[in-house]
């Protein structure tokens, strides 16, 4: 088989890999087929990687480069496998942010390497073919988007890990500095693209200095973009940064002329952008308003006393068990507290116990519950909760009025009725789960602490609401034991 035939096979493999990416992404639309979609996409990636290695072999790569390639596979693959096997579900959002950072950073480094490898200073000075205006544009786009994603994702991950506070962090003059980095970055990029197209000519040192300036502006802008964003907006931010990662990877594909990178990056970028828009709509907030920042005081802030607006009614485990055991219909509302306590298996056991008594059980899933897109779906899937029981907000909300008991486990902001009744509330207009319309509400949480939006929840003062104070995992175990004893 000659080199031409091998080249054709490599391109066919790339097309096959791209097709599998599309098929896998389509199957991820539903929790019932999401695992299969992941496997299909992974198969596409394996095909693409093998095809690329064959292409590299045909290009006559030296032993040093092979050592780097194999070393990258061993180190990166080993680290990825360890993280995937050991990460707790509560740490999944920050792991996703770290993956976003790695993807964006890798794309930026790839573009910088391509610029240097093609002897960019001679090319931009008109001394050699290979790098023209368009290629320079894609290199700069890759460097800028990848660098913004890198630092922005690191900040998002640090907020979720608690390494820096989750509240909006305002830097004196931060807005002005942000705009300055944008203006300088764009200006420098225009000059470099003009140099790449041969319109202008500069000394080698000037060109590389301008490239470094563009890189620094992008890195600083990524920090300044995410620092002022509050914890309540973090699921949307993670989705947006994921879209940035896909865009950076797609740009990297244009830089190195790799079709599979272009397709894979475009799919991730487009799906991430669509998901970001849907999640912003679910919070009744524009993406621009989210990026302006300032929303969400951070989890852990203690709620104010009940005051004169109502009285908190605490229920015992026996009272809660009786309500659940003799109900006809129960809706479970999971939230971040469920993930923190790793109580997904406990909630599944409770649901099974109730179903064995002939009770209809379903789960109400809010689009931004948790700390990343689809957090509750992933959490409950780990506990093998039947997919038909997972009901999205628009589907489940009409059923609350016909529900005997709504059991809220660790969810706060997504059940806050102030979004419907209080125009002064920062979440006013945000679609929520209509938990307060159920005949009875049981809220299982550790304390009266606020959610990540940092505001009080009038649901806890509703006469229909009983507060069952306990760690989610321990509280569910107590409920299960009490129901079995009835």
ZAMARGU-4260 file (C-alpha; in steps of 0.2 Angstrom, whole numbers, plus 5000, padded with zeros to 4 digits):
<rodrens>
0) 5000/5000/5000 | 5008/5017/4995 | 5007/5033/5004 | 4993/5040/4993 | 4982/5025/4998
5) 4986/5027/5016 | 4982/5045/5015 | 4965/5041/5009 | 4962/5028/5023 | 4967/5041/5036
10) 4955/5054/5029 | 4941/5041/5028 | 4945/5037/5047 | 4944/5055/5051 | 4927/5056/5042
15) 4921/5040/5052 | 4927/5047/5068 | 4918/5064/5065 | 4902/5054/5061 | 4903/5044/5077
20) 4905/5061/5086 | 4889/5067/5079 | 4880/5051/5083 | 4886/5051/5101 | 4882/5069/5104
25) 4864/5065/5097 | 4862/5051/5109 | 4867/5062/5124 | 4851/5071/5122 | 4843/5058/5133
30) 4849/5051/5150 | 4843/5034/5143 | 4855/5034/5129 | 4869/5045/5136 | 4880/5031/5141
35) 4879/5024/5124 | 4883/5041/5117 | 4898/5042/5127 | 4904/5025/5121 | 4901/5030/5103
40) 4910/5046/5104 | 4925/5038/5113 | 4925/5025/5099 | 4926/5039/5086 | 4940/5047/5096
45) 4950/5031/5096 | 4948/5029/5077 | 4954/5047/5075 | 4969/5045/5086 | 4975/5029/5078
50) 4972/5038/5061 | 4983/5052/5066 | 4997/5041/5073 | 4997/5032/5056 | 4998/5049/5047
55) 5012/5054/5059 | 5021/5038/5055 | 5020/5042/5036 | 5027/5059/5039 | 5043/5051/5046
60) 5043/5057/5064 | 5060/5055/5073 | 5062/5045/5089 | 5063/5061/5100 | 5045/5066/5094
65) 5039/5048/5097 | 5046/5049/5115 | 5035/5065/5118 | 5020/5057/5110 | 5021/5041/5120
70) 5025/5051/5136 | 5010/5062/5133 | 4999/5046/5131 | 5006/5038/5147 | 5006/5053/5158
75) 4989/5061/5152 | 4980/5045/5150 | 4986/5038/5167 | 4981/5055/5176 | 4964/5055/5167
80) 4960/5037/5171 | 4965/5040/5190 | 4954/5056/5191 | 4940/5047/5182 | 4940/5033/5194
85) 4944/5042/5210 | 4934/5059/5209 | 4919/5061/5220 | 4903/5066/5212 | 4904/5082/5223
90) 4920/5086/5214 | 4914/5083/5197 | 4910/5102/5193 | 4928/5107/5197 | 4935/5092/5187
95) 4925/5098/5172 | 4932/5115/5174 | 4950/5108/5175 | 4947/5098/5159 | 4941/5114/5151
100) 4957/5123/5157 | 4968/5109/5150 | 4958/5109/5133 | 4960/5128/5131 | 4978/5128/5136
105) 4983/5114/5125 | 4975/5122/5110 | 4984/5139/5114 | 5000/5130/5116 | 4997/5121/5099
110) 4995/5137/5090 | 5010/5145/5098 | 5020/5130/5093 | 5014/5131/5075 | 5019/5149/5074
115) 5036/5145/5080 | 5038/5129/5070 | 5034/5137/5054 | 5048/5150/5057 | 5035/5163/5059
120) 5046/5178/5060 | 5053/5175/5042 | 5036/5171/5035 | 5028/5187/5043 | 5043/5197/5035
125) 5039/5189/5018 | 5054/5177/5018 | 5045/5160/5017 | 5029/5152/5012 | 5017/5143/5024
130) 5010/5157/5035 | 4998/5169/5027 | 4985/5181/5034 | 4971/5168/5037 | 4983/5156/5045
135) 4989/5170/5056 | 4971/5174/5060 | 4967/5157/5066 | 4983/5156/5076 | 4979/5172/5085
140) 4961/5166/5088 | 4966/5150/5095 | 4979/5158/5107 | 4966/5171/5113 | 4951/5160/5115
145) 4962/5146/5122 | 4971/5157/5135 | 4954/5165/5141 | 4947/5148/5143 | 4963/5142/5153
150) 4963/5156/5166 | 4944/5157/5167 | 4942/5139/5170 | 4956/5138/5183 | 4947/5152/5193
155) 4930/5143/5191 | 4938/5127/5197 | 4946/5137/5212 | 4929/5144/5217 | 4921/5127/5217
160) 4935/5120/5227 | 4934/5133/5240 | 4952/5139/5236 | 4945/5156/5233 | 4928/5163/5239
165) 4913/5159/5229 | 4906/5177/5231 | 4909/5189/5217 | 4927/5196/5218 | 4928/5214/5212
170) 4945/5221/5208 | 4947/5240/5209 | 4947/5246/5191 | 4943/5228/5185 | 4931/5233/5172
175) 4942/5246/5165 | 4957/5234/5165 | 4945/5221/5156 | 4941/5233/5142 | 4959/5238/5141
180) 4965/5220/5138 | 4951/5218/5125 | 4956/5234/5115 | 4975/5230/5116 | 4972/5212/5112
185) 4962/5216/5097 | 4973/5230/5091 | 4989/5219/5092 | 4980/5204/5083 | 4975/5216/5069
190) 4993/5221/5067 | 4999/5203/5067 | 4986/5198/5054 | 4991/5212/5043 | 5009/5207/5045
195) 5005/5189/5040 | 4996/5195/5025 | 5011/5205/5019 | 5002/5221/5021 | 5015/5228/5034
200) 5032/5222/5039 | 5040/5223/5056 | 5056/5217/5064 | 5056/5199/5071 | 5058/5205/5089
205) 5043/5217/5087 | 5032/5203/5080 | 5036/5191/5094 | 5033/5204/5107 | 5016/5208/5100
210) 5012/5190/5100 | 5017/5189/5119 | 5006/5205/5122 | 4991/5196/5114 | 4994/5181/5125
215) 4996/5191/5141 | 4980/5201/5137 | 4970/5185/5135 | 4976/5177/5151 | 4972/5192/5161
220) 4955/5194/5153 | 4951/5176/5158 | 4954/5180/5176 | 4945/5196/5176 | 4930/5188/5167
225) 4927/5175/5180 | 4932/5183/5196 | 4917/5194/5197 | 4905/5180/5194 | 4895/5173/5209
230) 4893/5155/5213 | 4875/5155/5208 | 4880/5158/5190 | 4893/5144/5190 | 4884/5131/5180
235) 4881/5143/5166 | 4899/5149/5167 | 4906/5131/5166 | 4895/5128/5151 | 4901/5144/5143
240) 4919/5140/5146 | 4916/5122/5138 | 4910/5131/5123 | 4926/5142/5123 | 4936/5126/5124
245) 4927/5118/5109 | 4930/5134/5099 | 4949/5134/5104 | 4950/5116/5098 | 4942/5120/5082
250) 4953/5134/5079 | 4968/5123/5082 | 4961/5111/5069 | 4962/5126/5056 | 4980/5130/5062
255) 4987/5112/5059 | 4975/5107/5045 | 4967/5093/5055 | 4949/5089/5050 | 4944/5079/5065
260) 4950/5093/5077 | 4939/5106/5067 | 4924/5095/5068 | 4926/5089/5086 | 4929/5107/5092
265) 4914/5114/5082 | 4903/5101/5089 | 4908/5105/5107 | 4908/5124/5104 | 4891/5124/5096
270) 4883/5112/5109 | 4891/5121/5123 | 4884/5138/5116 | 4867/5131/5115 | 4867/5123/5132
275) 4873/5140/5139 | 4859/5149/5131 | 4846/5136/5138 | 4853/5137/5155 | 4853/5156/5155
280) 4835/5156/5150 | 4832/5144/5164 | 4838/5157/5176 | 4829/5171/5166 | 4846/5180/5164
285) 4855/5185/5149 | 4873/5179/5146 | 4879/5197/5146 | 4871/5200/5163 | 4879/5184/5169
290) 4896/5190/5163 | 4894/5207/5171 | 4894/5197/5187 | 4889/5201/5205 | 4876/5188/5207
295) 4877/5175/5221 | 4884/5178/5238 | 4891/5160/5240 | 4885/5145/5249 | 4887/5144/5268
300) 4880/5161/5272 | 4868/5159/5287 | 4850/5164/5284 | 4843/5178/5294 | 4830/5174/5308
305) 4813/5170/5303 | 4807/5187/5310 | 4788/5191/5309 | 4785/5184/5291 | 4782/5167/5297
310) 4788/5153/5309 | 4799/5138/5305 | 4791/5122/5308 | 4803/5108/5312 | 4797/5090/5310
315) 4804/5074/5317 | 4810/5059/5307 | 4794/5049/5313 | 4783/5063/5307 | 4792/5064/5290
320) 4791/5045/5288 | 4772/5045/5291 | 4769/5058/5278 | 4779/5049/5265 | 4773/5032/5269
325) 4755/5036/5268 | 4756/5047/5253 | 4749/5042/5235 | 4762/5053/5225 | 4779/5059/5230
330) 4791/5071/5221 | 4809/5071/5226 | 4819/5087/5223 | 4837/5084/5223 | 4850/5098/5225
335) 4868/5101/5229 | 4866/5096/5247 | 4862/5078/5240 | 4879/5078/5231 | 4889/5085/5245
340) 4882/5071/5257 | 4884/5058/5242 | 4867/5052/5247 | 4861/5048/5229 | 4860/5029/5234
345) 4850/5033/5249 | 4837/5043/5240 | 4836/5029/5227 | 4833/5016/5242 | 4820/5028/5249
350) 4811/5029/5232 | 4812/5010/5230 | 4804/5008/5247 | 4790/5020/5244 | 4786/5012/5227
355) 4785/4995/5236 | 4771/5002/5246 | 4762/5007/5230 | 4767/5026/5230 | 4771/5035/5214
360) 4788/5043/5215 | 4797/5054/5203 | 4812/5066/5203 | 4810/5085/5199 | 4826/5091/5189
365) 4830/5109/5188 | 4842/5114/5173 | 4854/5123/5185 | 4853/5112/5201 | 4870/5108/5207
370) 4886/5116/5201 | 4887/5110/5183 | 4876/5107/5168 | 4866/5090/5171 | 4874/5088/5188
375) 4858/5080/5196 | 4856/5069/5181 | 4874/5062/5182 | 4872/5060/5201 | 4856/5050/5200
380) 4862/5040/5185 | 4876/5034/5196 | 4863/5027/5208 | 4854/5018/5194 | 4838/5029/5196
385) 4826/5024/5182 | 4828/5037/5168 | 4809/5039/5166 | 4808/5045/5184 | 4819/5060/5180
390) 4807/5074/5175 | 4813/5091/5169 | 4806/5107/5176 | 4793/5111/5163 | 4786/5093/5163
395) 4785/5091/5182 | 4779/5108/5188 | 4761/5105/5183 | 4761/5089/5194 | 4765/5098/5211
400) 4747/5103/5214 | 4742/5084/5213 | 4757/5079/5224 | 4755/5074/5242 | 4773/5076/5248
405) 4787/5085/5240 | 4804/5080/5248 | 4817/5093/5245 | 4835/5086/5248 | 4848/5099/5248
410) 4840/5111/5235 | 4838/5129/5239 | 4838/5142/5226 | 4829/5132/5213 | 4814/5130/5225
415) 4813/5148/5231 | 4796/5156/5228 | 4803/5173/5229 | 4807/5172/5211 | 4788/5173/5208
420) 4783/5185/5222 | 4797/5197/5226 | 4802/5210/5213 | 4816/5215/5224 | 4824/5198/5224
425) 4839/5195/5213 | 4831/5179/5207 | 4815/5187/5202 | 4808/5180/5186 | 4819/5165/5187
430) 4809/5149/5183 | 4809/5137/5198 | 4802/5121/5203 | 4784/5124/5210 | 4787/5114/5226
435) 4777/5126/5237 | 4761/5121/5227 | 4762/5103/5234 | 4750/5098/5248 | 4765/5095/5260
440) 4783/5099/5259 | 4797/5091/5268 | 4814/5100/5267 | 4829/5089/5272 | 4845/5100/5275
445) 4858/5102/5288 | 4854/5120/5293 | 4845/5136/5289 | 4860/5141/5278 | 4857/5150/5262
450) 4860/5143/5245 | 4873/5149/5233 | 4863/5164/5228 | 4865/5170/5246 | 4846/5174/5249
455) 4833/5168/5261 | 4820/5156/5255 | 4802/5160/5260 | 4798/5141/5257 | 4805/5137/5274
460) 4792/5149/5282 | 4777/5141/5273 | 4765/5133/5285 | 4764/5118/5273 | 4783/5115/5275
465) 4792/5105/5288 | 4810/5106/5291 | 4820/5090/5294 | 4837/5096/5299 | 4850/5082/5296
470) 4864/5078/5284 | 4856/5071/5268 | 4864/5054/5269 | 4861/5052/5288 | 4843/5059/5286
475) 4838/5048/5272 | 4845/5033/5281 | 4834/5038/5296 | 4819/5040/5285 | 4821/5023/5278
480) 4823/5015/5295 | 4807/5024/5301 | 4796/5019/5286 | 4802/5001/5288 | 4796/5001/5306
485) 4779/5007/5302
</rodrens>
